[in-house]
């Protein structure tokens, strides 16, 4: 037994010498020492603890540890997040036609969302969001179908200026910042959620420049589904394009870090007879003297429009949205925008107690007056949100929010309908 222990000690001593020699001579010896230790481990002459101690400083082990440190932690590779929101709505006028004075109210499940994020490396991520909306809401014809709301892959390294995004998401035309229950009017009119490909680069001063291409006429279709003007009188003409011929050029900058963000974009889609072109300008501003107050503004303007069926000329609409939010619990704004699931969720988590005001105006370029129809003129909203449970570390959150909204209409010609409508919303939601 004593001879076996002595022999084992000699083997360990020789192996230790072999492991030390490569550090002062040739790295070829390191591989031989590793092979010898592996053989001794298999025959039981060294324990696993002794093996780890002896190889801790070897080049191969150091390289393996560094590679593991550079990659994502196994616990962080897959992230599952979700949200569930129930909502109550009251409307002063069930029907805006003059013959009806009845109010209406409803109770429904506004949304159920499940987001899955996968981090393959530090520069390859994939994200998908499944949702179901307006469950039990007859006005919006909601059902219990689950749809893929977002699904995209991002290639972006923190130390490399260029990046790429491919897949379905709200494309980078407008930020749609919202602190209220309802979406801003700019999002109602101009959101472009489509499968596309974005190539961009980041520059100093928080600058970001990107180009996006996609197929179809998503923004124009969204405009005609927005409810901002009478679509029974005017219609789009022509057929949907079958080529990837739509594109967006987007730019943003942060001239004052964590205080002022400026952004703008240009969008062009195929149209009937001519392309439909739109420009977007906006800002996010935090007052230096009053950091709890945040002001957001966004403007969409049509530069060129196809001629609608039932219209006598080309109409270039414009949409303005300006909002102010006061946060009683001040936290750093980590994510701006509200078009993506991650952006909406981040606002609820990071802004647990706030009140908001928003004014919006829709310029129909004389459409309602010219064709004897109606369109939305302006909209005023006020609301508040309170998170009665909020854990920033785990992302668990439960909140209550309310909003009052008044919409003014412009009515022209033989159309007989109300000139305004009032709505009240109450929502309870959880984020996990």
ZINOR-V532262 format. One record per residue. N is the residue number from 1. RES is the residue in three letters. PHI is phi as a letter, one per 20 degrees, with the letter a starting at -180 (* if undefined). PSI is psi in whole degrees, -180 to 180 (* if undefined). OMEGA is omega in whole degrees, -180 to 180 (none if undefined). Layout:
BEGIN
N/RES/PHI/PSI/OMEGA
N/RES/PHI/PSI/OMEGA
END
This chain:
BEGIN
1/UNK/*/-40/-180
2/UNK/f/-39/180
3/UNK/f/-37/180
4/UNK/f/-41/179
5/UNK/f/-40/180
6/UNK/f/-42/179
7/UNK/f/-41/180
8/UNK/f/-40/179
9/UNK/f/-39/178
10/UNK/f/-40/179
11/UNK/f/-44/180
12/UNK/f/-40/-180
13/UNK/f/-44/180
14/UNK/f/-40/179
15/UNK/f/-41/179
16/UNK/f/-40/178
17/UNK/f/-42/179
18/UNK/f/-38/180
19/UNK/f/-27/-178
20/UNK/e/-36/-177
21/UNK/g/-40/-178
22/UNK/f/-25/-178
23/UNK/f/-19/-178
24/UNK/d/0/179
25/UNK/c/-124/-174
26/UNK/e/141/178
27/UNK/f/-8/180
28/UNK/f/-33/-180
29/UNK/f/-26/-177
30/UNK/f/-42/179
31/UNK/f/-38/179
32/UNK/f/-40/179
33/UNK/f/-39/178
34/UNK/f/-43/180
35/UNK/f/-41/179
36/UNK/f/-44/179
37/UNK/f/-38/177
38/UNK/f/-41/178
39/UNK/f/-43/179
40/UNK/f/-35/179
41/UNK/f/-41/180
42/UNK/f/-36/-178
43/UNK/e/-1/176
44/UNK/n/13/179
45/UNK/e/-19/173
46/UNK/c/150/178
47/UNK/e/167/179
48/UNK/f/-36/178
49/UNK/f/-43/179
50/UNK/f/-37/178
51/UNK/f/-46/-179
52/UNK/f/-39/180
53/UNK/f/-40/-178
54/UNK/f/-30/-178
55/UNK/e/3/-175
56/UNK/f/-34/-177
57/UNK/d/6/-178
58/UNK/f/152/-180
59/UNK/g/-41/-178
60/UNK/f/-43/-179
61/UNK/f/-39/178
62/UNK/f/-43/179
63/UNK/f/-41/180
64/UNK/f/-43/-179
65/UNK/f/-41/179
66/UNK/f/-40/179
67/UNK/f/-39/179
68/UNK/f/-36/-180
69/UNK/f/-32/-180
70/UNK/f/-28/-178
71/UNK/e/166/-180
72/UNK/f/147/174
73/UNK/f/145/-178
74/UNK/f/-34/-179
75/UNK/f/-21/-177
76/UNK/d/-1/-175
77/UNK/f/-35/-180
78/UNK/c/123/180
79/UNK/c/129/178
80/UNK/d/123/180
81/UNK/c/158/-179
82/UNK/b/172/179
83/UNK/b/148/177
84/UNK/b/129/-174
85/UNK/c/127/173
86/UNK/d/148/-171
87/UNK/b/145/172
88/UNK/d/138/180
89/UNK/c/137/174
90/UNK/c/135/178
91/UNK/c/135/-179
92/UNK/f/-40/180
93/UNK/d/119/176
94/UNK/f/-41/-180
95/UNK/c/131/-176
96/UNK/f/-6/175
97/UNK/f/150/-172
98/UNK/f/-22/-176
99/UNK/f/-6/-177
100/UNK/c/127/177
101/UNK/d/6/-176
102/UNK/f/140/171
103/UNK/e/170/179
104/UNK/b/152/177
105/UNK/b/159/-176
106/UNK/b/156/177
107/UNK/c/125/-173
108/UNK/b/169/174
109/UNK/e/109/-174
110/UNK/f/-46/-178
111/UNK/b/148/168
112/UNK/c/123/-176
113/UNK/c/142/176
114/UNK/c/118/-179
115/UNK/d/136/179
116/UNK/c/121/178
117/UNK/d/134/-180
118/UNK/c/126/179
119/UNK/d/102/-179
120/UNK/f/-46/174
121/UNK/b/-173/178
122/UNK/f/-15/-176
123/UNK/c/3/177
124/UNK/c/117/177
125/UNK/c/153/177
126/UNK/c/143/-177
127/UNK/c/141/177
128/UNK/b/141/179
129/UNK/c/124/174
130/UNK/d/139/179
131/UNK/b/165/172
132/UNK/c/133/-172
133/UNK/c/158/173
134/UNK/l/41/-179
135/UNK/f/119/-179
136/UNK/n/10/-180
137/UNK/d/111/-177
138/UNK/f/-31/-178
139/UNK/f/-44/-179
140/UNK/e/9/177
141/UNK/l/46/180
142/UNK/f/156/177
143/UNK/b/-171/-178
144/UNK/d/20/178
145/UNK/f/139/177
146/UNK/e/128/-178
147/UNK/c/160/175
148/UNK/e/104/-177
149/UNK/e/-35/178
150/UNK/b/146/174
151/UNK/a/105/-177
152/UNK/b/158/179
153/UNK/d/136/-179
154/UNK/d/129/173
155/UNK/d/107/-177
156/UNK/b/124/177
157/UNK/d/137/-177
158/UNK/g/-35/-177
159/UNK/e/7/-177
160/UNK/c/132/-172
161/UNK/f/-25/-174
162/UNK/e/148/179
163/UNK/b/166/179
164/UNK/b/144/178
165/UNK/c/130/-180
166/UNK/c/130/177
167/UNK/p/-170/-178
168/UNK/e/128/178
169/UNK/a/174/169
170/UNK/f/111/-174
171/UNK/f/157/-171
172/UNK/f/67/171
173/UNK/c/93/-175
174/UNK/n/144/178
175/UNK/e/-31/178
176/UNK/l/49/176
177/UNK/f/131/-179
178/UNK/b/131/175
179/UNK/d/8/-177
180/UNK/d/176/180
181/UNK/f/-47/-177
182/UNK/e/157/178
183/UNK/f/152/176
184/UNK/f/157/-178
185/UNK/f/-31/177
186/UNK/f/-37/177
187/UNK/f/-39/176
188/UNK/g/-39/-174
189/UNK/e/-35/-165
190/UNK/c/10/178
191/UNK/f/139/-179
192/UNK/c/90/180
193/UNK/d/108/-171
194/UNK/b/159/171
195/UNK/f/127/-178
196/UNK/b/178/177
197/UNK/c/128/-179
198/UNK/d/132/172
199/UNK/c/128/-176
200/UNK/b/176/177
201/UNK/b/149/177
202/UNK/d/146/-177
203/UNK/c/173/177
204/UNK/g/165/-179
205/UNK/m/30/177
206/UNK/m/25/-177
207/UNK/e/142/-180
208/UNK/c/127/-180
209/UNK/c/131/-178
210/UNK/b/157/175
211/UNK/c/132/-178
212/UNK/c/138/174
213/UNK/c/146/177
214/UNK/b/171/-178
215/UNK/d/141/173
216/UNK/o/-173/-178
217/UNK/c/56/-173
218/UNK/f/-43/-177
219/UNK/f/-42/179
220/UNK/f/-39/176
221/UNK/f/-40/179
222/UNK/f/-39/179
223/UNK/f/-42/-179
224/UNK/f/-10/175
225/UNK/d/4/-172
226/UNK/f/-21/-176
227/UNK/m/18/-179
228/UNK/e/-12/178
229/UNK/b/170/-175
230/UNK/f/107/-180
231/UNK/e/3/174
232/UNK/e/-21/180
233/UNK/e/-37/179
234/UNK/d/147/-179
235/UNK/c/157/173
236/UNK/f/150/178
237/UNK/d/167/178
238/UNK/n/180/-178
239/UNK/d/160/178
240/UNK/f/142/178
241/UNK/f/153/178
242/UNK/d/22/178
243/UNK/c/157/174
244/UNK/f/84/-175
245/UNK/c/7/179
246/UNK/d/146/-180
247/UNK/b/158/179
248/UNK/c/134/170
249/UNK/d/120/-173
250/UNK/c/143/178
251/UNK/b/143/175
252/UNK/b/155/-180
253/UNK/b/156/180
254/UNK/c/79/-177
255/UNK/f/-30/175
256/UNK/c/110/-173
257/UNK/g/130/179
258/UNK/m/18/179
259/UNK/c/-42/-176
260/UNK/c/125/174
261/UNK/c/130/177
262/UNK/d/143/180
263/UNK/b/157/178
264/UNK/a/160/-179
265/UNK/b/157/176
266/UNK/c/131/-178
267/UNK/c/139/179
268/UNK/c/128/179
269/UNK/c/152/174
270/UNK/f/149/179
271/UNK/b/-180/179
272/UNK/e/101/179
273/UNK/n/-35/179
274/UNK/b/159/180
275/UNK/f/151/175
276/UNK/e/118/-175
277/UNK/d/136/-177
278/UNK/c/145/177
279/UNK/c/149/-179
280/UNK/c/134/176
281/UNK/c/144/180
282/UNK/a/175/180
283/UNK/b/156/167
284/UNK/c/130/-174
285/UNK/c/131/174
286/UNK/d/121/-177
287/UNK/f/127/-180
288/UNK/f/-35/-178
289/UNK/e/-14/-178
290/UNK/b/80/-171
291/UNK/f/-17/179
292/UNK/f/-15/-178
293/UNK/e/128/180
294/UNK/c/135/-178
295/UNK/c/131/-180
296/UNK/c/138/178
297/UNK/b/144/-180
298/UNK/b/141/-178
299/UNK/c/130/175
300/UNK/d/134/-180
301/UNK/c/129/176
302/UNK/f/125/176
303/UNK/e/-31/-178
304/UNK/b/137/-179
305/UNK/c/146/171
306/UNK/f/160/178
307/UNK/e/126/-179
308/UNK/f/152/174
309/UNK/f/128/-176
310/UNK/n/-3/179
311/UNK/d/151/-176
312/UNK/e/-7/-180
313/UNK/b/-177/178
314/UNK/e/131/-179
315/UNK/d/125/-178
316/UNK/d/97/-177
317/UNK/f/163/175
318/UNK/b/146/-178
319/UNK/c/129/180
320/UNK/c/137/176
321/UNK/c/123/178
322/UNK/c/131/-177
323/UNK/c/152/175
324/UNK/c/135/-180
325/UNK/c/132/177
326/UNK/d/123/-178
327/UNK/d/122/-179
328/UNK/f/-25/175
329/UNK/d/108/-173
330/UNK/e/124/175
331/UNK/c/156/-178
332/UNK/f/134/177
333/UNK/f/111/-177
334/UNK/e/-34/-176
335/UNK/c/133/175
336/UNK/d/159/180
337/UNK/n/165/-179
338/UNK/b/15/-179
339/UNK/f/-26/-178
340/UNK/d/156/180
341/UNK/g/-44/-179
342/UNK/f/-35/180
343/UNK/f/-44/178
344/UNK/f/-44/-179
345/UNK/f/-39/-179
346/UNK/f/-36/179
347/UNK/f/-42/-180
348/UNK/f/-40/-179
349/UNK/f/-42/-172
350/UNK/e/-10/-179
351/UNK/c/76/-171
352/UNK/f/-19/-180
353/UNK/b/114/-178
354/UNK/b/159/172
355/UNK/c/149/-173
356/UNK/b/149/172
357/UNK/c/146/180
358/UNK/b/135/174
359/UNK/c/138/-178
360/UNK/c/149/-179
361/UNK/c/135/178
362/UNK/d/118/177
363/UNK/e/109/-177
364/UNK/e/6/179
365/UNK/l/33/177
366/UNK/n/12/-176
367/UNK/f/-51/-176
368/UNK/f/-43/-179
369/UNK/f/-37/-176
370/UNK/f/-38/-174
371/UNK/d/4/180
372/UNK/m/52/-177
373/UNK/c/-156/180
374/UNK/c/159/173
375/UNK/b/160/176
376/UNK/f/137/178
377/UNK/e/-57/-178
378/UNK/b/171/-178
379/UNK/b/131/177
380/UNK/d/133/-177
381/UNK/c/146/175
382/UNK/b/140/-178
383/UNK/a/176/180
384/UNK/b/153/177
385/UNK/c/138/179
386/UNK/c/124/176
387/UNK/e/108/-179
388/UNK/e/-9/169
389/UNK/b/126/-177
390/UNK/b/123/178
391/UNK/c/103/-177
392/UNK/f/-33/-175
393/UNK/f/-48/-178
394/UNK/e/-18/-178
395/UNK/n/8/178
396/UNK/f/134/-175
397/UNK/b/141/173
398/UNK/c/133/-173
399/UNK/b/163/171
400/UNK/c/141/178
401/UNK/b/152/179
402/UNK/c/155/178
403/UNK/b/136/172
404/UNK/d/135/-176
405/UNK/c/133/177
406/UNK/c/128/-177
407/UNK/d/124/176
408/UNK/e/141/-177
409/UNK/d/153/168
410/UNK/d/126/-176
411/UNK/c/132/-176
412/UNK/c/156/175
413/UNK/m/-148/-175
414/UNK/f/-2/-178
415/UNK/f/128/-179
416/UNK/d/104/-177
417/UNK/b/171/179
418/UNK/f/153/-179
419/UNK/e/-9/180
420/UNK/b/168/177
421/UNK/b/151/179
422/UNK/c/145/-178
423/UNK/c/151/174
424/UNK/c/133/-179
425/UNK/c/144/172
426/UNK/c/134/-175
427/UNK/c/141/170
428/UNK/c/132/-176
429/UNK/b/162/175
430/UNK/c/146/174
431/UNK/c/138/-178
432/UNK/b/*/none
END
